[in-house]
Amino acid sequence: MSDAAEAPAAETAFDQIGGAERVQAVVDAFYDLMDTDPAYARLRAIHAPDLTPMRASLAGFLTGWLGGPRDWFAARPGVCMMSLHRSMPIDAELARQWTDAMGRALDQVGVEADMAEALREVFGRMSGNMTTR
Ligand code: HEM
């Protein structure tokens, strides 16, 4: 019998998805869709012209949030991602565009179906809670 010190750490969602490269691939697919598909024109319009910083920031946030390295959180002590959105004019349609694009990105990158479904559900709830009007 192995003692606790030898037991392997539980696999995180970050590990299951395939680590930092795959999280970045999901984020890049998400912003590529937002940038090119007219279905997300309103969502695109409230983002800065250059999405490069967001490609790094969202990937960093998701990496820590999914149980991977927490550099994004360490660099922003006390920052709450939900609070960051409170000053944004987010209505139900914008929340829907966000979750729709992210749902497609998860599929495009080939995140395993059960994991993709679980993430879609959580993102749907978070986005609903970010609706400010
Ligand atoms: C409800 C729909 C959402 C809308 C309309 C929205 C919109 C935005 C906008 C306009 C920005 C600033 C972008 C810029 O400066 O160019 C932003 C930043 C960000 N959003 Fe969202 N967002 C939504 C949902 C989410 C969700 C569900 C998450 C996390 C799972 C998320 C994570 C982030 C992160 C990490 C940042 C970057 C913060 C920073 O680096 O300062 N957003 N969002």
Backbone and ligand atoms as CSV (ligand in chain L), in Angstrom:
chain,resi,resn,atom,element,x,y,z
A,1,MET,N,N,0.848,-1.198,0.000
A,1,MET,CA,C,0.000,0.000,0.000
A,1,MET,C,C,0.882,1.246,0.000
A,2,SER,N,N,0.607,2.172,-0.894
A,2,SER,CA,C,1.431,3.376,-0.934
A,2,SER,C,C,0.841,4.415,0.015
A,3,ASP,N,N,1.721,5.176,0.666
A,3,ASP,CA,C,1.169,6.204,1.547
A,3,ASP,C,C,0.856,7.466,0.737
A,4,ALA,N,N,0.202,8.437,1.408
A,4,ALA,CA,C,-0.308,9.611,0.713
A,4,ALA,C,C,0.794,10.369,-0.023
A,5,ALA,N,N,1.999,10.380,0.572
A,5,ALA,CA,C,3.087,11.150,-0.024
A,5,ALA,C,C,3.469,10.609,-1.405
A,6,GLU,N,N,3.218,9.319,-1.619
A,6,GLU,CA,C,3.577,8.717,-2.907
A,6,GLU,C,C,2.426,8.739,-3.917
A,7,ALA,N,N,1.222,9.025,-3.422
A,7,ALA,CA,C,0.074,8.988,-4.323
A,7,ALA,C,C,0.196,10.096,-5.372
A,8,PRO,N,N,-0.090,9.793,-6.625
A,8,PRO,CA,C,-0.017,10.836,-7.637
A,8,PRO,C,C,-1.094,11.889,-7.390
A,9,ALA,N,N,-0.775,13.154,-7.682
A,9,ALA,CA,C,-1.764,14.209,-7.505
A,9,ALA,C,C,-2.933,13.945,-8.458
A,10,ALA,N,N,-4.133,14.311,-7.997
A,10,ALA,CA,C,-5.317,14.118,-8.835
A,10,ALA,C,C,-5.155,14.913,-10.132
A,11,GLU,N,N,-5.611,14.331,-11.220
A,11,GLU,CA,C,-5.488,15.021,-12.503
A,11,GLU,C,C,-6.481,16.193,-12.534
A,12,THR,N,N,-5.988,17.332,-12.937
A,12,THR,CA,C,-6.857,18.515,-12.998
A,12,THR,C,C,-7.544,18.578,-14.369
A,13,ALA,N,N,-8.544,19.445,-14.452
A,13,ALA,CA,C,-9.198,19.686,-15.755
A,13,ALA,C,C,-8.161,20.199,-16.757
A,14,PHE,N,N,-7.216,21.014,-16.254
A,14,PHE,CA,C,-6.129,21.536,-17.103
A,14,PHE,C,C,-5.335,20.387,-17.733
A,15,ASP,N,N,-5.008,19.377,-16.915
A,15,ASP,CA,C,-4.296,18.197,-17.435
A,15,ASP,C,C,-5.159,17.439,-18.446
A,16,GLN,N,N,-6.425,17.242,-18.077
A,16,GLN,CA,C,-7.314,16.456,-18.946
A,16,GLN,C,C,-7.467,17.101,-20.321
A,17,ILE,N,N,-7.495,18.424,-20.342
A,17,ILE,CA,C,-7.644,19.128,-21.624
A,17,ILE,C,C,-6.363,19.003,-22.449
A,18,GLY,N,N,-5.236,18.864,-21.775
A,18,GLY,CA,C,-3.990,18.687,-22.506
A,18,GLY,C,C,-2.974,19.789,-22.266
A,19,GLY,N,N,-3.186,20.572,-21.193
A,19,GLY,CA,C,-2.166,21.535,-20.796
A,19,GLY,C,C,-2.247,22.875,-21.512
A,20,ALA,N,N,-1.207,23.679,-21.303
A,20,ALA,CA,C,-1.203,25.089,-21.713
A,20,ALA,C,C,-1.387,25.277,-23.223
A,21,GLU,N,N,-0.771,24.397,-23.992
A,21,GLU,CA,C,-0.871,24.554,-25.453
A,21,GLU,C,C,-2.300,24.407,-25.940
A,22,ARG,N,N,-3.004,23.431,-25.338
A,22,ARG,CA,C,-4.389,23.188,-25.774
A,22,ARG,C,C,-5.319,24.283,-25.270
A,23,VAL,N,N,-5.065,24.807,-24.066
A,23,VAL,CA,C,-5.873,25.916,-23.564
A,23,VAL,C,C,-5.670,27.129,-24.473
A,24,GLN,N,N,-4.415,27.376,-24.853
A,24,GLN,CA,C,-4.146,28.501,-25.761
A,24,GLN,C,C,-4.834,28.280,-27.111
A,25,ALA,N,N,-4.869,27.023,-27.577
A,25,ALA,CA,C,-5.517,26.727,-28.867
A,25,ALA,C,C,-7.021,27.031,-28.787
A,26,VAL,N,N,-7.647,26.704,-27.645
A,26,VAL,CA,C,-9.078,27.004,-27.474
A,26,VAL,C,C,-9.288,28.518,-27.512
A,27,VAL,N,N,-8.441,29.249,-26.773
A,27,VAL,CA,C,-8.571,30.705,-26.704
A,27,VAL,C,C,-8.343,31.319,-28.091
A,28,ASP,N,N,-7.360,30.826,-28.821
A,28,ASP,CA,C,-7.102,31.368,-30.162
A,28,ASP,C,C,-8.277,31.081,-31.101
A,29,ALA,N,N,-8.849,29.867,-31.011
A,29,ALA,CA,C,-10.016,29.533,-31.846
A,29,ALA,C,C,-11.189,30.456,-31.492
A,30,PHE,N,N,-11.339,30.730,-30.186
A,30,PHE,CA,C,-12.420,31.612,-29.703
A,30,PHE,C,C,-12.276,33.023,-30.305
A,31,TYR,N,N,-11.062,33.604,-30.187
A,31,TYR,CA,C,-10.891,34.970,-30.706
A,31,TYR,C,C,-10.879,35.001,-32.235
A,32,ASP,N,N,-10.424,33.924,-32.879
A,32,ASP,CA,C,-10.497,33.874,-34.351
A,32,ASP,C,C,-11.960,33.913,-34.798
A,33,LEU,N,N,-12.809,33.132,-34.120
A,33,LEU,CA,C,-14.242,33.135,-34.452
A,33,LEU,C,C,-14.832,34.519,-34.204
A,34,MET,N,N,-14.505,35.101,-33.028
A,34,MET,CA,C,-15.039,36.421,-32.691
A,34,MET,C,C,-14.611,37.458,-33.727
A,35,ASP,N,N,-13.400,37.313,-34.229
A,35,ASP,CA,C,-12.811,38.293,-35.135
A,35,ASP,C,C,-13.358,38.163,-36.557
A,36,THR,N,N,-13.837,36.979,-36.936
A,36,THR,CA,C,-14.172,36.749,-38.348
A,36,THR,C,C,-15.643,36.439,-38.603
A,37,ASP,N,N,-16.373,35.904,-37.618
A,37,ASP,CA,C,-17.755,35.503,-37.873
A,37,ASP,C,C,-18.690,36.664,-37.522
A,38,PRO,N,N,-19.452,37.150,-38.514
A,38,PRO,CA,C,-20.356,38.286,-38.270
A,38,PRO,C,C,-21.374,38.006,-37.167
A,39,ALA,N,N,-21.597,36.739,-36.836
A,39,ALA,CA,C,-22.528,36.412,-35.741
A,39,ALA,C,C,-22.044,37.002,-34.415
A,40,TYR,N,N,-20.736,37.308,-34.329
A,40,TYR,CA,C,-20.171,37.831,-33.070
A,40,TYR,C,C,-19.755,39.297,-33.192
A,41,ALA,N,N,-20.335,39.995,-34.178
A,41,ALA,CA,C,-19.914,41.379,-34.457
A,41,ALA,C,C,-20.087,42.287,-33.236
A,42,ARG,N,N,-21.180,42.152,-32.517
A,42,ARG,CA,C,-21.396,43.027,-31.347
A,42,ARG,C,C,-20.379,42.731,-30.253
A,43,LEU,N,N,-20.075,41.450,-30.068
A,43,LEU,CA,C,-19.085,41.064,-29.050
A,43,LEU,C,C,-17.706,41.600,-29.446
A,44,ARG,N,N,-17.387,41.470,-30.738
A,44,ARG,CA,C,-16.092,41.968,-31.233
A,44,ARG,C,C,-15.956,43.460,-30.993
A,45,ALA,N,N,-17.079,44.173,-31.229
A,45,ALA,CA,C,-17.060,45.638,-31.167
A,45,ALA,C,C,-16.751,46.175,-29.773
A,46,ILE,N,N,-17.051,45.411,-28.721
A,46,ILE,CA,C,-16.758,45.936,-27.374
A,46,ILE,C,C,-15.349,45.544,-26.912
A,47,HIS,N,N,-14.604,44.802,-27.758
A,47,HIS,CA,C,-13.219,44.465,-27.430
A,47,HIS,C,C,-12.264,45.453,-28.099
A,48,ALA,N,N,-11.055,45.552,-27.579
A,48,ALA,CA,C,-10.039,46.431,-28.156
A,48,ALA,C,C,-9.716,45.956,-29.577
A,49,PRO,N,N,-9.282,46.897,-30.453
A,49,PRO,CA,C,-8.946,46.509,-31.826
A,49,PRO,C,C,-7.918,45.373,-31.877
A,50,ASP,N,N,-6.914,45.443,-31.004
A,50,ASP,CA,C,-5.873,44.407,-30.987
A,50,ASP,C,C,-6.223,43.360,-29.918
A,51,LEU,N,N,-6.502,42.132,-30.369
A,51,LEU,CA,C,-6.891,41.062,-29.442
A,51,LEU,C,C,-5.687,40.328,-28.848
A,52,THR,N,N,-4.477,40.695,-29.257
A,52,THR,CA,C,-3.288,39.961,-28.788
A,52,THR,C,C,-3.211,39.895,-27.258
A,53,PRO,N,N,-3.392,41.038,-26.550
A,53,PRO,CA,C,-3.306,40.946,-25.086
A,53,PRO,C,C,-4.376,40.034,-24.492
A,54,MET,N,N,-5.565,40.011,-25.115
A,54,MET,CA,C,-6.642,39.160,-24.598
A,54,MET,C,C,-6.352,37.677,-24.843
A,55,ARG,N,N,-5.668,37.379,-25.944
A,55,ARG,CA,C,-5.320,35.975,-26.213
A,55,ARG,C,C,-4.428,35.444,-25.086
A,56,ALA,N,N,-3.551,36.304,-24.580
A,56,ALA,CA,C,-2.678,35.889,-23.476
A,56,ALA,C,C,-3.442,35.888,-22.152
A,57,SER,N,N,-4.261,36.934,-21.935
A,57,SER,CA,C,-4.913,37.065,-20.637
A,57,SER,C,C,-5.974,35.985,-20.413
A,58,LEU,N,N,-6.832,35.744,-21.411
A,58,LEU,CA,C,-7.870,34.724,-21.210
A,58,LEU,C,C,-7.242,33.338,-21.053
A,59,ALA,N,N,-6.191,33.071,-21.831
A,59,ALA,CA,C,-5.513,31.767,-21.701
A,59,ALA,C,C,-4.890,31.638,-20.308
A,60,GLY,N,N,-4.305,32.721,-19.815
A,60,GLY,CA,C,-3.692,32.692,-18.482
A,60,GLY,C,C,-4.734,32.480,-17.404
A,61,PHE,N,N,-5.846,33.203,-17.533
A,61,PHE,CA,C,-6.930,33.022,-16.557
A,61,PHE,C,C,-7.427,31.576,-16.568
A,62,LEU,N,N,-7.752,31.069,-17.761
A,62,LEU,CA,C,-8.324,29.719,-17.853
A,62,LEU,C,C,-7.344,28.665,-17.341
A,63,THR,N,N,-6.057,28.871,-17.613
A,63,THR,CA,C,-5.032,27.928,-17.154
A,63,THR,C,C,-5.098,27.766,-15.627
A,64,GLY,N,N,-5.113,28.893,-14.916
A,64,GLY,CA,C,-5.172,28.828,-13.450
A,64,GLY,C,C,-6.522,28.327,-12.961
A,65,TRP,N,N,-7.554,28.797,-13.596
A,65,TRP,CA,C,-8.933,28.450,-13.185
A,65,TRP,C,C,-9.195,26.951,-13.367
A,66,LEU,N,N,-8.567,26.356,-14.378
A,66,LEU,CA,C,-8.751,24.919,-14.642
A,66,LEU,C,C,-7.831,24.044,-13.784
A,67,GLY,N,N,-7.012,24.689,-12.950
A,67,GLY,CA,C,-6.162,23.912,-12.044
A,67,GLY,C,C,-4.709,23.842,-12.451
A,68,GLY,N,N,-4.324,24.603,-13.494
A,68,GLY,CA,C,-2.929,24.651,-13.929
A,68,GLY,C,C,-2.169,25.767,-13.224
A,69,PRO,N,N,-1.003,26.144,-13.753
A,69,PRO,CA,C,-0.191,27.198,-13.127
A,69,PRO,C,C,-0.987,28.498,-12.945
A,70,ARG,N,N,-0.788,29.134,-11.781
A,70,ARG,CA,C,-1.632,30.269,-11.405
A,70,ARG,C,C,-0.954,31.617,-11.623
A,71,ASP,N,N,-0.080,31.730,-12.612
A,71,ASP,CA,C,0.654,32.982,-12.866
A,71,ASP,C,C,-0.298,34.179,-13.067
A,72,TRP,N,N,-1.385,33.960,-13.801
A,72,TRP,CA,C,-2.348,35.051,-14.083
A,72,TRP,C,C,-2.862,35.630,-12.766
A,73,PHE,N,N,-3.206,34.744,-11.813
A,73,PHE,CA,C,-3.759,35.190,-10.527
A,73,PHE,C,C,-2.669,35.836,-9.678
A,74,ALA,N,N,-1.466,35.263,-9.716
A,74,ALA,CA,C,-0.351,35.803,-8.921
A,74,ALA,C,C,0.001,37.222,-9.365
A,75,ALA,N,N,-0.163,37.494,-10.673
A,75,ALA,CA,C,0.178,38.820,-11.204
A,75,ALA,C,C,-0.910,39.848,-10.930
A,76,ARG,N,N,-2.073,39.390,-10.459
A,76,ARG,CA,C,-3.211,40.297,-10.233
A,76,ARG,C,C,-3.820,40.031,-8.852
A,77,PRO,N,N,-3.049,40.301,-7.792
A,77,PRO,CA,C,-3.574,39.979,-6.464
A,77,PRO,C,C,-4.891,40.709,-6.207
A,78,GLY,N,N,-5.865,39.962,-5.735
A,78,GLY,CA,C,-7.149,40.574,-5.371
A,78,GLY,C,C,-8.097,40.810,-6.526
A,79,VAL,N,N,-7.635,40.516,-7.746
A,79,VAL,CA,C,-8.521,40.771,-8.892
A,79,VAL,C,C,-9.567,39.674,-9.014
A,80,CYS,N,N,-10.809,40.091,-9.236
A,80,CYS,CA,C,-11.901,39.133,-9.452
A,80,CYS,C,C,-12.397,39.296,-10.878
A,81,MET,N,N,-12.316,38.197,-11.623
A,81,MET,CA,C,-12.676,38.233,-13.040
A,81,MET,C,C,-14.137,38.617,-13.230
A,82,MET,N,N,-15.008,38.175,-12.314
A,82,MET,CA,C,-16.419,38.544,-12.434
A,82,MET,C,C,-16.566,40.062,-12.231
A,83,SER,N,N,-15.879,40.608,-11.230
A,83,SER,CA,C,-15.978,42.054,-10.958
A,83,SER,C,C,-15.477,42.883,-12.137
A,84,LEU,N,N,-14.434,42.372,-12.822
A,84,LEU,CA,C,-13.894,43.093,-13.973
A,84,LEU,C,C,-14.983,43.350,-15.022
A,85,HIS,N,N,-15.948,42.461,-15.088
A,85,HIS,CA,C,-16.986,42.577,-16.107
A,85,HIS,C,C,-18.156,43.450,-15.668
A,86,ARG,N,N,-18.168,43.829,-14.383
A,86,ARG,CA,C,-19.334,44.542,-13.859
A,86,ARG,C,C,-19.509,45.912,-14.514
A,87,SER,N,N,-18.386,46.511,-14.931
A,87,SER,CA,C,-18.479,47.839,-15.563
A,87,SER,C,C,-18.763,47.733,-17.062
A,88,MET,N,N,-18.859,46.514,-17.574
A,88,MET,CA,C,-19.072,46.354,-19.021
A,88,MET,C,C,-20.562,46.268,-19.333
A,89,PRO,N,N,-20.946,46.807,-20.494
A,89,PRO,CA,C,-22.371,46.794,-20.858
A,89,PRO,C,C,-22.774,45.440,-21.442
A,90,ILE,N,N,-22.932,44.432,-20.593
A,90,ILE,CA,C,-23.194,43.075,-21.081
A,90,ILE,C,C,-24.691,42.757,-20.986
A,91,ASP,N,N,-25.307,42.547,-22.143
A,91,ASP,CA,C,-26.713,42.123,-22.147
A,91,ASP,C,C,-26.780,40.631,-22.497
A,92,ALA,N,N,-28.003,40.087,-22.501
A,92,ALA,CA,C,-28.169,38.639,-22.696
A,92,ALA,C,C,-27.626,38.185,-24.052
A,93,GLU,N,N,-27.778,39.023,-25.066
A,93,GLU,CA,C,-27.316,38.640,-26.404
A,93,GLU,C,C,-25.778,38.567,-26.454
A,94,LEU,N,N,-25.103,39.503,-25.788
A,94,LEU,CA,C,-23.636,39.461,-25.750
A,94,LEU,C,C,-23.160,38.231,-24.978
A,95,ALA,N,N,-23.851,37.915,-23.884
A,95,ALA,CA,C,-23.491,36.730,-23.099
A,95,ALA,C,C,-23.670,35.477,-23.968
A,96,ARG,N,N,-24.735,35.462,-24.758
A,96,ARG,CA,C,-24.991,34.315,-25.631
A,96,ARG,C,C,-23.891,34.202,-26.700
A,97,GLN,N,N,-23.497,35.349,-27.270
A,97,GLN,CA,C,-22.435,35.322,-28.286
A,97,GLN,C,C,-21.139,34.761,-27.694
A,98,TRP,N,N,-20.815,35.181,-26.466
A,98,TRP,CA,C,-19.573,34.709,-25.822
A,98,TRP,C,C,-19.602,33.185,-25.657
A,99,THR,N,N,-20.700,32.685,-25.088
A,99,THR,CA,C,-20.748,31.241,-24.796
A,99,THR,C,C,-20.852,30.430,-26.086
A,100,ASP,N,N,-21.514,30.981,-27.086
A,100,ASP,CA,C,-21.640,30.276,-28.365
A,100,ASP,C,C,-20.262,30.139,-29.032
A,101,ALA,N,N,-19.513,31.250,-29.074
A,101,ALA,CA,C,-18.179,31.215,-29.697
A,101,ALA,C,C,-17.249,30.284,-28.913
A,102,MET,N,N,-17.327,30.345,-27.572
A,102,MET,CA,C,-16.456,29.478,-26.771
A,102,MET,C,C,-16.841,28.009,-26.951
A,103,GLY,N,N,-18.140,27.744,-27.033
A,103,GLY,CA,C,-18.599,26.365,-27.259
A,103,GLY,C,C,-18.070,25.813,-28.574
A,104,ARG,N,N,-18.095,26.629,-29.611
A,104,ARG,CA,C,-17.569,26.198,-30.909
A,104,ARG,C,C,-16.058,26.007,-30.858
A,105,ALA,N,N,-15.375,26.894,-30.124
A,105,ALA,CA,C,-13.907,26.791,-30.018
A,105,ALA,C,C,-13.508,25.472,-29.352
A,106,LEU,N,N,-14.243,25.088,-28.302
A,106,LEU,CA,C,-13.931,23.825,-27.601
A,106,LEU,C,C,-14.064,22.648,-28.572
A,107,ASP,N,N,-15.084,22.676,-29.407
A,107,ASP,CA,C,-15.284,21.599,-30.381
A,107,ASP,C,C,-14.204,21.627,-31.465
A,108,GLN,N,N,-13.892,22.820,-31.959
A,108,GLN,CA,C,-12.885,22.946,-33.036
A,108,GLN,C,C,-11.551,22.362,-32.614
A,109,VAL,N,N,-11.190,22.587,-31.349
A,109,VAL,CA,C,-9.885,22.124,-30.863
A,109,VAL,C,C,-9.950,20.633,-30.493
A,110,GLY,N,N,-11.182,20.114,-30.404
A,110,GLY,CA,C,-11.329,18.687,-30.126
A,110,GLY,C,C,-11.235,18.334,-28.655
A,111,VAL,N,N,-11.633,19.309,-27.799
A,111,VAL,CA,C,-11.716,18.981,-26.365
A,111,VAL,C,C,-12.758,17.867,-26.221
A,112,GLU,N,N,-12.426,16.885,-25.433
A,112,GLU,CA,C,-13.265,15.688,-25.259
A,112,GLU,C,C,-14.713,16.101,-24.892
A,113,ALA,N,N,-15.688,15.374,-25.458
A,113,ALA,CA,C,-17.085,15.817,-25.460
A,113,ALA,C,C,-17.661,16.091,-24.060
A,114,ASP,N,N,-17.403,15.204,-23.082
A,114,ASP,CA,C,-17.962,15.414,-21.740
A,114,ASP,C,C,-17.367,16.652,-21.074
A,115,MET,N,N,-16.052,16.827,-21.260
A,115,MET,CA,C,-15.377,18.008,-20.709
A,115,MET,C,C,-15.918,19.277,-21.381
A,116,ALA,N,N,-16.055,19.243,-22.701
A,116,ALA,CA,C,-16.564,20.410,-23.429
A,116,ALA,C,C,-17.965,20.761,-22.942
A,117,GLU,N,N,-18.792,19.766,-22.735
A,117,GLU,CA,C,-20.163,19.992,-22.289
A,117,GLU,C,C,-20.181,20.599,-20.886
A,118,ALA,N,N,-19.336,20.055,-19.995
A,118,ALA,CA,C,-19.273,20.586,-18.627
A,118,ALA,C,C,-18.813,22.045,-18.641
A,119,LEU,N,N,-17.833,22.349,-19.487
A,119,LEU,CA,C,-17.328,23.726,-19.562
A,119,LEU,C,C,-18.389,24.657,-20.145
A,120,ARG,N,N,-19.090,24.187,-21.172
A,120,ARG,CA,C,-20.166,25.000,-21.754
A,120,ARG,C,C,-21.192,25.375,-20.688
A,121,GLU,N,N,-21.510,24.416,-19.832
A,121,GLU,CA,C,-22.510,24.676,-18.798
A,121,GLU,C,C,-22.004,25.739,-17.806
A,122,VAL,N,N,-20.752,25.576,-17.363
A,122,VAL,CA,C,-20.202,26.543,-16.399
A,122,VAL,C,C,-20.059,27.925,-17.035
A,123,PHE,N,N,-19.539,27.979,-18.262
A,123,PHE,CA,C,-19.387,29.283,-18.935
A,123,PHE,C,C,-20.752,29.941,-19.139
A,124,GLY,N,N,-21.760,29.124,-19.433
A,124,GLY,CA,C,-23.109,29.665,-19.611
A,124,GLY,C,C,-23.603,30.324,-18.331
A,125,ARG,N,N,-23.315,29.668,-17.202
A,125,ARG,CA,C,-23.737,30.217,-15.910
A,125,ARG,C,C,-22.964,31.498,-15.578
A,126,MET,N,N,-21.625,31.454,-15.800
A,126,MET,CA,C,-20.800,32.646,-15.507
A,126,MET,C,C,-21.263,33.825,-16.359
A,127,SER,N,N,-21.467,33.557,-17.646
A,127,SER,CA,C,-21.854,34.642,-18.554
A,127,SER,C,C,-23.205,35.215,-18.157
A,128,GLY,N,N,-24.120,34.325,-17.754
A,128,GLY,CA,C,-25.431,34.799,-17.301
A,128,GLY,C,C,-25.287,35.722,-16.100
A,129,ASN,N,N,-24.362,35.383,-15.207
A,129,ASN,CA,C,-24.141,36.202,-14.005
A,129,ASN,C,C,-23.427,37.512,-14.322
A,130,MET,N,N,-22.821,37.607,-15.520
A,130,MET,CA,C,-22.134,38.845,-15.908
A,130,MET,C,C,-23.071,39.829,-16.593
A,131,THR,N,N,-24.285,39.378,-16.865
A,131,THR,CA,C,-25.228,40.249,-17.573
A,131,THR,C,C,-25.573,41.433,-16.676
A,132,THR,N,N,-25.302,42.635,-17.191
A,132,THR,CA,C,-25.457,43.836,-16.362
A,132,THR,C,C,-26.629,44.687,-16.841
A,133,ARG,N,N,-27.261,44.283,-17.923
A,133,ARG,CA,C,-28.443,45.051,-18.366
A,133,ARG,C,C,-29.382,44.163,-19.147
L,1,HEM,C1,C,-20.777,37.357,-20.690
L,1,HEM,C2,C,-20.092,37.521,-21.796
L,1,HEM,C3,C,-18.755,38.227,-21.794
L,1,HEM,C4,C,-18.467,39.410,-22.384
L,1,HEM,C5,C,-19.421,40.269,-23.212
L,1,HEM,C6,C,-17.076,39.701,-22.086
L,1,HEM,C7,C,-16.405,40.839,-22.514
L,1,HEM,C8,C,-15.124,41.170,-22.162
L,1,HEM,C9,C,-14.437,42.376,-22.594
L,1,HEM,C10,C,-15.033,43.456,-23.505
L,1,HEM,C11,C,-13.201,42.355,-22.040
L,1,HEM,C12,C,-12.092,43.437,-22.217
L,1,HEM,C13,C,-11.430,43.148,-23.516
L,1,HEM,C14,C,-10.470,44.186,-24.022
L,1,HEM,O1,O,-9.951,44.971,-23.227
L,1,HEM,O2,O,-10.234,44.175,-25.238
L,1,HEM,C15,C,-13.097,41.141,-21.266
L,1,HEM,C16,C,-11.983,40.749,-20.566
L,1,HEM,C17,C,-11.829,39.508,-19.995
L,1,HEM,N1,N,-12.764,38.526,-19.910
L,1,HEM,FE1,FE,-14.665,38.618,-20.575
L,1,HEM,N2,N,-16.554,38.703,-21.323
L,1,HEM,C18,C,-17.534,37.765,-21.123
L,1,HEM,C19,C,-17.422,36.580,-20.446
L,1,HEM,C20,C,-16.256,36.097,-19.907
L,1,HEM,C21,C,-16.112,34.801,-19.264
L,1,HEM,C22,C,-17.245,33.779,-19.092
L,1,HEM,C23,C,-14.814,34.712,-18.869
L,1,HEM,C24,C,-14.105,33.583,-18.154
L,1,HEM,C25,C,-14.433,32.323,-18.288
L,1,HEM,C26,C,-14.143,35.936,-19.257
L,1,HEM,C27,C,-12.817,36.240,-19.019
L,1,HEM,C28,C,-12.206,37.435,-19.287
L,1,HEM,C29,C,-10.830,37.740,-18.946
L,1,HEM,C30,C,-9.848,36.821,-18.229
L,1,HEM,C31,C,-10.587,39.042,-19.386
L,1,HEM,C32,C,-9.266,39.804,-19.313
L,1,HEM,C33,C,-9.131,40.648,-18.119
L,1,HEM,C34,C,-7.841,41.441,-18.197
L,1,HEM,O3,O,-6.821,40.961,-18.698
L,1,HEM,O4,O,-7.877,42.578,-17.756
L,1,HEM,N3,N,-15.049,36.748,-19.877
L,1,HEM,N4,N,-14.276,40.448,-21.348
